[in-house]
């Protein structure tokens, strides 16, 4: 039988604007799905609430019912990673659901065992992608969450020699596009491609926009590139679409491809980009 915390941790922040509506809706939905029996509590009589009562979930997490109400109503301005971890445990979330919950809050899961397992799974996935990309005949590369290239094949290295070639020192697509002077000559219609790239990156960040690492990357790009800062402040959002991509290669001359971007089912990142 589950143990009820002997005392409650009362978070002292006052209710604020609805800054976490998606997170609150997610918690409420999963609370409604649980039965007392699933968490080791007696079923009780004359239950009107669907699923667990707020008081029951709050007790399992060691927080006050008022604080849980604020979380579910999206009225919180801050939630600690420890509180979120207790919520995830009490709600009996799957690994995917737990990862989604922390992504909504832009927090890192403090459970080191889960982090280690995720790191091992990510390493295995990246290795699989590297082997798959190497077999492709057309230029292909894989981007991670930060849009760093983590895998590419020989045709891609030959095409993007200043980015993916052996002598390249900058593997981030955004930093290459905005900070490498040769990129402006290499990418046909650089201004439009750069505008779309920033808008696509903003859309790709979505719920993780406030992630500290993502925020630091955006701040660094804004500081290093006035063009990136100007485009970022436009707040354009675009899905990453296919279409024609043209380049002026120093040896091949002008070449054109049809771009295709694929997501891996095991995770929202990384992205596989193929030029056909």
Backbone torsions as a table, in degrees:
resi	resn	phi	psi	omega
1	UNK	NA	138.8	-179.5
2	UNK	-66.7	146.4	178.6
3	UNK	-94.1	133.9	175.5
4	UNK	-84.8	133.6	-179.1
5	UNK	-58.9	134.8	-178.1
6	UNK	-69.1	-19.7	177.4
7	UNK	-143.2	161.3	-178.5
8	UNK	-107.0	141.3	174.2
9	UNK	-92.0	113.0	-177.0
10	UNK	-95.6	114.4	177.0
11	UNK	-75.8	135.0	-170.3
12	UNK	-92.9	-0.6	-177.5
13	UNK	-71.2	139.0	178.1
14	UNK	-77.4	160.6	176.5
15	UNK	-63.9	140.4	-179.4
16	UNK	-128.6	-160.6	-179.6
17	UNK	-67.9	164.4	-176.9
18	UNK	-74.8	83.0	-176.7
19	UNK	-98.3	-12.3	-176.7
20	UNK	-129.5	48.9	-175.7
21	UNK	-64.9	-38.6	-178.7
22	UNK	-68.8	-42.0	179.0
23	UNK	-63.2	-44.5	179.8
24	UNK	-62.0	-42.5	179.0
25	UNK	-64.5	-36.0	179.7
26	UNK	-65.7	-46.7	179.8
27	UNK	-62.2	-45.8	-178.9
28	UNK	-62.0	-43.4	-179.0
29	UNK	-60.9	-42.4	-177.9
30	UNK	-77.7	-26.9	172.5
31	UNK	-64.9	-40.3	179.8
32	UNK	-65.6	-23.4	-177.1
33	UNK	-83.7	-20.5	-175.6
34	UNK	-84.6	145.5	172.9
35	UNK	-106.5	156.1	178.1
36	UNK	-55.7	-37.7	-178.2
37	UNK	-61.7	-33.4	-177.9
38	UNK	-66.3	-24.0	-179.1
39	UNK	-112.5	13.7	175.1
40	UNK	81.3	21.7	178.0
41	UNK	-104.5	151.7	176.8
42	UNK	-66.6	147.2	-176.9
43	UNK	-65.5	-32.9	-179.9
44	UNK	75.7	171.6	-178.5
45	UNK	-114.7	152.1	175.2
46	UNK	53.2	49.7	177.9
47	UNK	-79.6	122.9	176.7
48	UNK	-94.3	-30.2	-177.2
49	UNK	-74.2	139.9	173.5
50	UNK	-81.2	123.2	-177.9
51	UNK	80.5	-150.6	179.8
52	UNK	-78.2	147.1	170.8
53	UNK	-75.4	156.2	177.6
54	UNK	-57.6	-41.4	-178.1
55	UNK	-62.0	-36.4	-179.4
56	UNK	-69.2	-46.1	179.6
57	UNK	-66.0	-40.3	179.3
58	UNK	-60.9	-41.7	179.6
59	UNK	-65.1	-39.6	178.3
60	UNK	-63.7	-31.7	-177.9
61	UNK	-90.7	-13.1	-177.2
62	UNK	74.7	30.4	176.6
63	UNK	-123.9	169.6	-179.5
64	UNK	-80.0	149.7	175.4
65	UNK	-58.4	-33.1	179.1
66	UNK	-64.8	-42.2	-179.9
67	UNK	-65.7	-39.9	177.9
68	UNK	-64.2	-38.3	177.8
69	UNK	-60.6	-44.2	179.2
70	UNK	-62.4	-40.4	178.8
71	UNK	-61.1	-48.0	-176.8
72	UNK	-68.3	-28.7	179.7
73	UNK	-88.5	0.9	179.7
74	UNK	68.6	29.3	-175.5
75	UNK	-103.5	10.7	-178.4
76	UNK	-92.3	148.7	174.6
77	UNK	-103.0	-11.4	-179.4
78	UNK	-160.2	136.9	173.6
79	UNK	-131.8	129.8	-179.3
80	UNK	-76.7	155.6	177.8
81	UNK	-63.7	-35.0	179.1
82	UNK	-64.6	-43.1	177.5
83	UNK	-62.3	-42.9	-179.3
84	UNK	-64.8	-36.8	178.7
85	UNK	-64.7	-41.0	178.1
86	UNK	-65.6	-37.7	176.4
87	UNK	-62.7	-45.6	-179.4
88	UNK	-60.7	-41.7	179.3
89	UNK	-66.1	-45.2	-177.5
90	UNK	-66.4	-33.1	-179.9
91	UNK	-82.8	-1.5	178.2
92	UNK	54.7	50.1	-177.8
93	UNK	-76.0	147.8	172.3
94	UNK	-73.4	171.9	179.7
95	UNK	-60.3	-42.1	180.0
96	UNK	-66.4	-41.4	179.8
97	UNK	-66.8	-39.7	179.1
98	UNK	-64.5	-44.3	178.8
99	UNK	-61.7	-39.6	179.1
100	UNK	-64.4	-41.2	179.7
101	UNK	-60.5	-46.4	-179.9
102	UNK	-69.1	-31.7	177.7
103	UNK	-67.4	-39.5	177.3
104	UNK	-60.5	-37.0	-178.6
105	UNK	-87.9	-3.7	-177.6
106	UNK	55.6	44.9	179.7
107	UNK	-124.8	157.9	176.7
108	UNK	-93.6	133.3	178.7
109	UNK	-65.3	122.6	-178.6
110	UNK	-75.3	-9.3	179.5
111	UNK	-71.1	102.3	-175.4
112	UNK	-66.7	-30.6	179.0
113	UNK	-66.6	-39.0	176.8
114	UNK	-68.0	-40.7	179.1
115	UNK	-61.5	-40.2	178.9
116	UNK	-65.7	-41.0	178.6
117	UNK	-65.5	-41.4	178.1
118	UNK	-63.4	-39.8	-179.8
119	UNK	-64.6	-40.2	179.1
120	UNK	-66.3	-41.9	179.2
121	UNK	-65.7	-38.7	178.7
122	UNK	-64.5	-42.5	179.4
123	UNK	-62.0	-40.5	178.6
124	UNK	-65.4	-42.4	179.3
125	UNK	-62.8	-44.5	-179.7
126	UNK	-62.7	-39.9	178.5
127	UNK	-63.5	-40.9	178.0
128	UNK	-63.0	-42.2	179.6
129	UNK	-65.4	-40.2	178.8
130	UNK	-60.0	-42.7	-179.7
131	UNK	-68.9	-35.7	179.7
132	UNK	-69.5	-44.0	-178.7
133	UNK	-63.6	-36.6	-178.3
134	UNK	-62.5	-24.7	-177.8
135	UNK	-84.6	-12.0	-178.1
136	UNK	-77.9	144.6	-178.4
137	UNK	-88.9	-27.5	178.9
138	UNK	-88.1	159.5	176.6
139	UNK	-56.4	130.5	-179.3
140	UNK	-149.4	144.5	177.7
141	UNK	-150.0	163.9	-178.3
142	UNK	-122.7	131.1	178.5
143	UNK	-109.0	140.5	174.7
144	UNK	-91.6	-168.7	-176.4
145	UNK	-58.6	-34.9	-178.9
146	UNK	-86.0	0.4	-175.7
147	UNK	67.3	32.4	166.6
148	UNK	-84.8	138.9	175.8
149	UNK	-75.3	121.4	-179.0
150	UNK	-110.2	-8.8	177.1
151	UNK	-160.4	144.4	176.2
152	UNK	-160.9	162.2	179.9
153	UNK	-106.2	178.4	-177.8
154	UNK	-63.1	-42.4	177.1
155	UNK	-59.1	-36.1	178.6
156	UNK	-68.7	-40.6	179.4
157	UNK	-65.0	-34.9	178.9
158	UNK	-71.3	-37.0	-179.8
159	UNK	-74.4	-51.5	-178.1
160	UNK	-99.1	59.5	-173.8
161	UNK	-64.1	-30.8	-180.0
162	UNK	-79.4	-12.1	-179.6
163	UNK	-111.5	-45.9	-174.9
164	UNK	-113.9	-2.2	180.0
165	UNK	-70.3	167.5	-177.5
166	UNK	-57.7	-32.8	-176.4
167	UNK	-90.0	-4.2	-177.8
168	UNK	-68.8	143.5	179.3
169	UNK	-113.1	-12.3	-177.5
170	UNK	-117.8	110.5	-177.2
171	UNK	-97.3	-4.6	179.0
172	UNK	-82.0	127.9	-175.7
173	UNK	-62.7	-40.6	-178.8
174	UNK	-67.8	-45.0	-179.1
175	UNK	-67.0	-36.2	176.1
176	UNK	-63.7	-47.1	-175.6
177	UNK	-62.8	-39.5	-173.0
178	UNK	-98.1	-21.9	-174.1
179	UNK	-112.2	-11.8	176.8
180	UNK	-93.8	117.4	-176.4
181	UNK	-60.7	-33.3	-179.4
182	UNK	-68.7	-21.3	-179.2
183	UNK	-63.2	-32.4	-178.4
184	UNK	-68.9	-29.2	176.2
185	UNK	-85.2	-31.6	-176.0
186	UNK	-74.6	-43.6	-176.6
187	UNK	-86.2	117.6	178.6
188	UNK	-66.3	135.6	-177.3
189	UNK	56.5	52.9	-176.9
190	UNK	-53.0	-44.8	-177.5
191	UNK	-56.8	-44.2	-179.3
192	UNK	-71.8	-41.0	178.9
193	UNK	-63.8	-39.6	179.4
194	UNK	-65.3	-41.9	178.8
195	UNK	-60.9	-45.2	-179.0
196	UNK	-67.2	-36.4	-178.1
197	UNK	-62.9	-43.3	179.1
198	UNK	-65.5	-42.3	179.2
199	UNK	-64.8	-37.6	178.3
200	UNK	-69.1	-37.5	178.4
201	UNK	-65.6	-41.5	177.8
202	UNK	-60.5	-43.1	178.5
203	UNK	-65.4	-36.9	-178.3
204	UNK	-67.7	-33.1	179.0
205	UNK	-69.1	-41.4	179.2
206	UNK	39.7	-115.2	-174.8
207	UNK	-65.7	-20.4	-178.5
208	UNK	-89.7	14.4	-176.2
209	UNK	-60.2	-32.3	-178.7
210	UNK	-93.7	6.9	174.0
211	UNK	-59.2	132.0	-175.9
212	UNK	-54.4	-41.4	-179.5
213	UNK	-66.3	-41.9	179.1
214	UNK	-66.4	-41.7	179.5
215	UNK	-62.1	-41.8	179.9
216	UNK	-65.2	-37.4	179.3
217	UNK	-65.7	-44.9	179.0
218	UNK	-62.6	-43.7	179.9
219	UNK	-61.0	-41.5	-179.5
220	UNK	-66.1	-41.3	179.0
221	UNK	-65.3	-41.1	178.1
222	UNK	-63.3	-37.3	-180.0
223	UNK	-71.5	-37.9	-174.6
224	UNK	-86.2	-23.8	-175.8
225	UNK	-132.8	109.2	175.5
226	UNK	-58.9	-33.0	178.9
227	UNK	-66.1	-43.7	177.9
228	UNK	-63.0	-45.0	-179.2
229	UNK	-59.4	-42.8	-179.9
230	UNK	-62.7	-45.2	-179.2
231	UNK	-69.8	-36.9	179.4
232	UNK	-63.9	-37.5	-177.9
233	UNK	-74.1	-8.2	175.3
234	UNK	-77.8	-18.0	176.9
235	UNK	60.3	30.4	174.9
236	UNK	-72.9	143.1	178.6
237	UNK	-131.1	123.9	-179.9
238	UNK	-137.5	142.9	172.1
239	UNK	-70.9	149.5	177.7
240	UNK	-74.5	110.2	-173.4
241	UNK	-107.6	160.9	173.8
242	UNK	-83.0	-167.3	-179.9
243	UNK	131.2	-176.9	-176.8
244	UNK	-77.8	135.5	174.8
245	UNK	-126.5	124.6	-177.1
246	UNK	-119.9	146.0	-177.4
247	UNK	-140.3	153.2	174.6
248	UNK	-111.3	98.4	-177.3
249	UNK	-85.2	143.2	-175.7
250	UNK	-67.7	-19.7	178.0
251	UNK	-111.9	-38.1	-175.4
252	UNK	-87.8	-15.1	-174.2
253	UNK	79.9	-153.7	-179.3
254	UNK	-80.1	127.6	178.8
255	UNK	-130.7	148.5	-179.2
256	UNK	-130.2	147.2	-178.8
257	UNK	-139.1	164.6	168.3
258	UNK	-104.1	122.0	-176.5
259	UNK	-88.8	137.8	175.8
260	UNK	-132.1	125.6	179.6
261	UNK	-113.2	129.3	-178.7
262	UNK	-122.1	143.9	174.7
263	UNK	-100.3	149.4	178.0
264	UNK	-89.5	133.2	-175.2
265	UNK	-65.9	-27.4	-177.9
266	UNK	-70.1	-17.8	-177.7
267	UNK	-164.5	151.3	177.5
268	UNK	-65.3	-21.6	174.9
269	UNK	-127.7	147.6	8.3
270	UNK	-88.7	178.4	177.6
271	UNK	-110.8	137.9	173.8
272	UNK	-101.1	121.2	-178.5
273	UNK	-113.7	125.6	178.6
274	UNK	-120.7	140.1	175.9
275	UNK	-112.5	112.2	-170.9
276	UNK	-105.6	NA	NA
